[in-house]
């Protein structure tokens, strides 16, 4: 592993060790699950891999329908939170693995569905991660990528905001970048869907761990965006609260037989 990778991994673990519980509690992270379930077509015959599974929200939802779900994440505290969630739900068809995504520690064609949600903007090399996801997917199986995707003209401002809020953020792919990535991947029968993760600024900041002083910089950016609309997250006022709506793209494709 290169020093840059080690440094980035440490930022991720620092952030998500602290975010494990508040991340799962944010309302926007539990919504739109049914859309993912429907697009995946998951059934009792499927074995599922959730890449960068975090606290197990998606994995536990898919385990209600799948034969078995495996979740993998880099952060031990996230895996602990996922195990606690599994226990609370009484699910027995889940397993968890602590590990990296490059490479994924599974043989070729191990799963019929491979998915990841809200993780691509943390990857230094999303193209390589997608290739690994496809490698461990069975021919004819499905690969799902769910993440924030911005128009090109909003990307720089959004990335600046997110790096202040979460220093482990790398880059939110733009719509053309994501389209190029999927085209180059070789996935077929590609479908897309969109939704928004809505929230309140102060609630989001309570679940985040920016560097000292950056929380007020973030507030200033949000206040300015009430007029300028540079950030691409529909900043708006609801009563006394500043709110936002982050655009999410769902991409689903099949691995060639």
C-alpha positions as a Python dict, from the first residue, in 0.01 Angstrom:
ca = {
    (1, 'X'): (0, 0, 0),
    (2, 'X'): (129, 343, -93),
    (3, 'X'): (175, 611, 179),
    (4, 'X'): (-105, 818, 22),
    (5, 'X'): (-340, 519, 52),
    (6, 'X'): (-238, 461, 415),
    (7, 'X'): (-300, 826, 500),
    (8, 'X'): (-640, 820, 332),
    (9, 'X'): (-739, 496, 505),
    (10, 'X'): (-651, 654, 838),
    (11, 'X'): (-871, 955, 762),
    (12, 'X'): (-1160, 721, 679),
    (13, 'X'): (-1115, 521, 1000),
    (14, 'X'): (-1080, 838, 1210),
    (15, 'X'): (-1399, 982, 1066),
    (16, 'X'): (-1617, 673, 1062),
    (17, 'X'): (-1511, 544, 1402),
    (18, 'X'): (-1667, 864, 1535),
    (19, 'X'): (-1955, 866, 1286),
    (20, 'X'): (-2063, 503, 1338),
    (21, 'X'): (-2364, 575, 1559),
    (22, 'X'): (-2471, 924, 1437),
    (23, 'X'): (-2432, 817, 1070),
    (24, 'X'): (-2687, 539, 1114),
    (25, 'X'): (-2925, 769, 1302),
    (26, 'X'): (-2957, 1027, 1023),
    (27, 'X'): (-3307, 985, 871),
    (28, 'X'): (-3185, 1028, 512),
    (29, 'X'): (-2966, 719, 540),
    (30, 'X'): (-3262, 486, 598),
    (31, 'X'): (-3491, 618, 327),
    (32, 'X'): (-3518, 493, -33),
    (33, 'X'): (-3422, 136, 64),
    (34, 'X'): (-3720, -2, -123),
    (35, 'X'): (-3593, 155, -445),
    (36, 'X'): (-3265, -34, -410),
    (37, 'X'): (-3442, -359, -327),
    (38, 'X'): (-3670, -324, -629),
    (39, 'X'): (-3392, -235, -872),
    (40, 'X'): (-3173, -522, -751),
    (41, 'X'): (-3448, -779, -788),
    (42, 'X'): (-3306, -953, -480),
    (43, 'X'): (-3468, -1286, -394),
    (44, 'X'): (-3419, -1584, -162),
    (45, 'X'): (-3178, -1735, -416),
    (46, 'X'): (-2930, -1445, -401),
    (47, 'X'): (-2598, -1409, -224),
    (48, 'X'): (-2518, -1040, -174),
    (49, 'X'): (-2201, -843, -105),
    (50, 'X'): (-2233, -495, 48),
    (51, 'X'): (-1906, -309, -17),
    (52, 'X'): (-1815, -43, 243),
    (53, 'X'): (-2118, -161, 437),
    (54, 'X'): (-2084, 89, 722),
    (55, 'X'): (-2326, 19, 1011),
    (56, 'X'): (-2513, -245, 812),
    (57, 'X'): (-2825, -51, 716),
    (58, 'X'): (-2837, -178, 358),
    (59, 'X'): (-2701, -525, 437),
    (60, 'X'): (-2965, -590, 701),
    (61, 'X'): (-3241, -472, 468),
    (62, 'X'): (-3124, -704, 191),
    (63, 'X'): (-3088, -992, 438),
    (64, 'X'): (-3466, -985, 486),
    (65, 'X'): (-3496, -1114, 128),
    (66, 'X'): (-3166, -1275, 27),
    (67, 'X'): (-3020, -1618, 98),
    (68, 'X'): (-2711, -1459, 253),
    (69, 'X'): (-2549, -1114, 276),
    (70, 'X'): (-2183, -1037, 340),
    (71, 'X'): (-2077, -688, 449),
    (72, 'X'): (-1721, -561, 428),
    (73, 'X'): (-1587, -236, 572),
    (74, 'X'): (-1252, -80, 659),
    (75, 'X'): (-1357, 55, 1001),
    (76, 'X'): (-1382, -183, 1297),
    (77, 'X'): (-1636, 38, 1478),
    (78, 'X'): (-1867, 26, 1177),
    (79, 'X'): (-1850, -354, 1173),
    (80, 'X'): (-1932, -359, 1546),
    (81, 'X'): (-2233, -137, 1483),
    (82, 'X'): (-2344, -365, 1197),
    (83, 'X'): (-2317, -672, 1420),
    (84, 'X'): (-2527, -501, 1687),
    (85, 'X'): (-2789, -411, 1427),
    (86, 'X'): (-2799, -770, 1301),
    (87, 'X'): (-2845, -900, 1657),
    (88, 'X'): (-3123, -651, 1730),
    (89, 'X'): (-3307, -759, 1416),
    (90, 'X'): (-3260, -1130, 1483),
    (91, 'X'): (-3101, -1196, 1144),
    (92, 'X'): (-2888, -1508, 1100),
    (93, 'X'): (-2804, -1491, 728),
    (94, 'X'): (-2537, -1220, 754),
    (95, 'X'): (-2161, -1224, 792),
    (96, 'X'): (-1920, -934, 831),
    (97, 'X'): (-1562, -889, 725),
    (98, 'X'): (-1311, -623, 817),
    (99, 'X'): (-1108, -535, 511),
    (100, 'X'): (-1019, -315, 217),
    (101, 'X'): (-1189, -290, -120),
    (102, 'X'): (-869, -305, -328),
    (103, 'X'): (-858, -590, -379),
    (104, 'X'): (-1179, -738, -243),
    (105, 'X'): (-1081, -1052, -48),
    (106, 'X'): (-1318, -1286, -232),
    (107, 'X'): (-1277, -1524, -528),
    (108, 'X'): (-1410, -1442, -873),
    (109, 'X'): (-1787, -1481, -923),
    (110, 'X'): (-1864, -1522, -551),
    (111, 'X'): (-2191, -1325, -535),
    (112, 'X'): (-2505, -1278, -743),
    (113, 'X'): (-2553, -914, -629),
    (114, 'X'): (-2272, -674, -542),
    (115, 'X'): (-2362, -326, -421),
    (116, 'X'): (-2224, -19, -252),
    (117, 'X'): (-2401, 290, -118),
    (118, 'X'): (-2260, 635, -33),
    (119, 'X'): (-1900, 516, -68),
    (120, 'X'): (-1768, 605, -415),
    (121, 'X'): (-1688, 963, -313),
    (122, 'X'): (-1445, 821, -53),
    (123, 'X'): (-1246, 609, -300),
    (124, 'X'): (-916, 727, -445),
    (125, 'X'): (-974, 500, -747),
    (126, 'X'): (-1346, 433, -801),
    (127, 'X'): (-1277, 274, -1141),
    (128, 'X'): (-1061, 7, -976),
    (129, 'X'): (-1322, -51, -704),
    (130, 'X'): (-1595, -98, -963),
    (131, 'X'): (-1373, -347, -1149),
    (132, 'X'): (-1331, -544, -824),
    (133, 'X'): (-1706, -540, -764),
    (134, 'X'): (-1763, -678, -1113),
    (135, 'X'): (-1492, -941, -1069),
    (136, 'X'): (-1656, -1092, -759),
    (137, 'X'): (-2002, -1080, -919),
    (138, 'X'): (-2128, -1389, -1101),
    (139, 'X'): (-2192, -1371, -1475),
    (140, 'X'): (-2552, -1256, -1515),
    (141, 'X'): (-2549, -1104, -1166),
    (142, 'X'): (-2616, -743, -1078),
    (143, 'X'): (-2387, -461, -965),
    (144, 'X'): (-2534, -153, -794),
    (145, 'X'): (-2359, 177, -725),
    (146, 'X'): (-2546, 439, -521),
    (147, 'X'): (-2384, 775, -453),
    (148, 'X'): (-2405, 1151, -480),
    (149, 'X'): (-2351, 1266, -840),
    (150, 'X'): (-2325, 1633, -928),
    (151, 'X'): (-2347, 1832, -1253),
    (152, 'X'): (-1995, 1940, -1361),
    (153, 'X'): (-2056, 2305, -1276),
    (154, 'X'): (-2136, 2220, -911),
    (155, 'X'): (-1860, 1963, -847),
    (156, 'X'): (-1578, 2190, -726),
    (157, 'X'): (-1794, 2380, -476),
    (158, 'X'): (-1956, 2059, -348),
    (159, 'X'): (-1621, 1883, -304),
    (160, 'X'): (-1485, 2183, -112),
    (161, 'X'): (-1786, 2176, 121),
    (162, 'X'): (-1767, 1801, 181),
    (163, 'X'): (-1393, 1800, 248),
    (164, 'X'): (-1456, 2059, 518),
    (165, 'X'): (-1738, 1854, 670),
    (166, 'X'): (-1569, 1516, 627),
    (167, 'X'): (-1193, 1520, 556),
    (168, 'X'): (-1213, 1163, 418),
    (169, 'X'): (-1416, 1285, 119),
    (170, 'X'): (-1226, 1262, -211),
    (171, 'X'): (-1454, 1357, -503),
    (172, 'X'): (-1820, 1324, -593),
    (173, 'X'): (-1832, 1200, -949),
    (174, 'X'): (-2006, 1425, -1197),
    (175, 'X'): (-2284, 1291, -1418),
    (176, 'X'): (-2051, 1257, -1722),
    (177, 'X'): (-1778, 1093, -1510),
    (178, 'X'): (-2019, 834, -1375),
    (179, 'X'): (-2160, 767, -1723),
    (180, 'X'): (-1809, 716, -1861),
    (181, 'X'): (-1719, 487, -1570),
    (182, 'X'): (-2021, 265, -1625),
    (183, 'X'): (-1975, 254, -2003),
    (184, 'X'): (-1612, 149, -1964),
    (185, 'X'): (-1701, -117, -1706),
    (186, 'X'): (-1871, -349, -1955),
    (187, 'X'): (-2191, -375, -1751),
    (188, 'X'): (-2501, -432, -1963),
    (189, 'X'): (-2876, -369, -1927),
    (190, 'X'): (-2791, -59, -1724),
    (191, 'X'): (-3073, 116, -1539),
    (192, 'X'): (-3060, 438, -1342),
    (193, 'X'): (-3281, 606, -1085),
    (194, 'X'): (-3253, 920, -876),
    (195, 'X'): (-3359, 1041, -536),
    (196, 'X'): (-3252, 1303, -283),
    (197, 'X'): (-3122, 1271, 71),
    (198, 'X'): (-3286, 1552, 264),
    (199, 'X'): (-3168, 1686, 596),
    (200, 'X'): (-3106, 1981, 825),
    (201, 'X'): (-2768, 2150, 845),
    (202, 'X'): (-2737, 2150, 1224),
    (203, 'X'): (-2843, 1786, 1250),
    (204, 'X'): (-2586, 1697, 985),
    (205, 'X'): (-2311, 1888, 1168),
    (206, 'X'): (-2388, 1704, 1492),
    (207, 'X'): (-2323, 1378, 1306),
    (208, 'X'): (-2002, 1509, 1145),
    (209, 'X'): (-1652, 1572, 1271),
    (210, 'X'): (-1490, 1858, 1078),
    (211, 'X'): (-1163, 2015, 1183),
    (212, 'X'): (-1196, 2275, 1463),
    (213, 'X'): (-1350, 2596, 1329),
    (214, 'X'): (-1464, 2445, 1000),
    (215, 'X'): (-1820, 2400, 1126),
    (216, 'X'): (-1867, 2777, 1115),
    (217, 'X'): (-1710, 2793, 767),
    (218, 'X'): (-1965, 2531, 660),
    (219, 'X'): (-2250, 2736, 806),
    (220, 'X'): (-2128, 3041, 611),
    (221, 'X'): (-2119, 2838, 287),
    (222, 'X'): (-2476, 2722, 344),
    (223, 'X'): (-2599, 3073, 423),
    (224, 'X'): (-2437, 3206, 106),
    (225, 'X'): (-2589, 2925, -98),
    (226, 'X'): (-2939, 3027, 0),
    (227, 'X'): (-2882, 3296, -264),
    (228, 'X'): (-2605, 3165, -492),
    (229, 'X'): (-2702, 2795, -537),
    (230, 'X'): (-2343, 2690, -610),
    (231, 'X'): (-2330, 2375, -398),
    (232, 'X'): (-2576, 2161, -592),
    (233, 'X'): (-2767, 2047, -284),
    (234, 'X'): (-3079, 2267, -299),
    (235, 'X'): (-2999, 2468, 15),
    (236, 'X'): (-3320, 2624, 147),
    (237, 'X'): (-3479, 2759, 462),
    (238, 'X'): (-3756, 2579, 651),
    (239, 'X'): (-3865, 2794, 942),
    (240, 'X'): (-3553, 2860, 1146),
    (241, 'X'): (-3360, 2569, 996),
    (242, 'X'): (-3129, 2563, 694),
    (243, 'X'): (-3199, 2246, 499),
    (244, 'X'): (-3057, 2066, 198),
    (245, 'X'): (-3133, 1788, -50),
    (246, 'X'): (-2835, 1593, -187),
    (247, 'X'): (-2886, 1442, -535),
    (248, 'X'): (-2827, 1066, -540),
    (249, 'X'): (-2784, 849, -850),
    (250, 'X'): (-2854, 475, -848),
    (251, 'X'): (-2686, 276, -1125),
    (252, 'X'): (-2767, -92, -1176),
    (253, 'X'): (-2608, -311, -1442),
    (254, 'X'): (-2561, -680, -1518),
    (255, 'X'): (-2232, -860, -1562),
    (256, 'X'): (-2200, -1021, -1902),
    (257, 'X'): (-2265, -1393, -1909),
}
